[in-house]
Amino acid sequence: MLQFSGNYTMRKSPRFQSYRRKMPHIIPEDSTLVITSRLHGSIPKEIMLQLKNERQKRIAEVKKEIEEKKYSEMIAMLKLRDAHKLYDKHFNEILDKAEYGPTWLAQPEIAKITVDALHHFAGERYTLVCHTVMSNHIHFILKDLDRPLADIMKSIKWFSSRKSNEILDRTGETFWDAESYDHFIRGHNDLINQINYILNNPVEANLVSSIDEWAYNYLNEDYWDLVNYSG
């Protein structure tokens, strides 16, 4: 069942947030972020490496074509964006198939812990726009962050992993993958696309026939008018 919310208290984010994962990461002021976190082991290392190598190969090809001035700067930017989109598409397809690693989030108790972690500081440290919880990963959108994203992710993962591991009798073991995958949303149309992609994830995975049938879908009421209910 699609969950709805009331209004939240907004807090202004700092002008820029910068943190270091494997590479420096800068988030512009007032960004709205779409984030994917997956369970540790949900994609084998060799497959992740293959995906990243394919992306880097395509990016290198586009950059070479740019140097050879085969097309305009605008077209070049679109081609670079397409290389990243293709990586994201393959990445999400692998997660949706859930052929590798644990699927602990399919257990209602574990899914609820993750939902509770996402909502715990909603309206205080950030605005939670929407989320879905799948068997081995979560997608969600945040905005109005009042602190660095790295701190928010650390809090969400620490709480949910500790509580989940207690239930799974695997205290102290790695639950979430260390990396979360995020990008800032570019404009209103991108926001619409991202919200609908997230809420339709369980529909596309043939788990339900409508977004409002999935117990772990959530949408902030301020964004109800952006949802396409056709599935």
Secondary structure, DSSP 4 states (H G I P E B T S, - for coil): --EE-------PPPSEEEEESSSEEEEETT--EEEEEEETTSS-HHHHHHHHHHHHHHHHHHHHHHHTT-S-HHHHHHHHHHHHHHHHHHHHHHHHHT-SS--GGGSHHHHHHHHHHHHHTBTTTBEEEEEEE-SSEEEEEEES-SS-HHHHHHHHHHHHHHHHHHHHT-TTS--EEEEEEEEE--SHHHHHHHHHHHHHHHHHTTS-SSGGG-TT-EE-GGGGGG--TT-
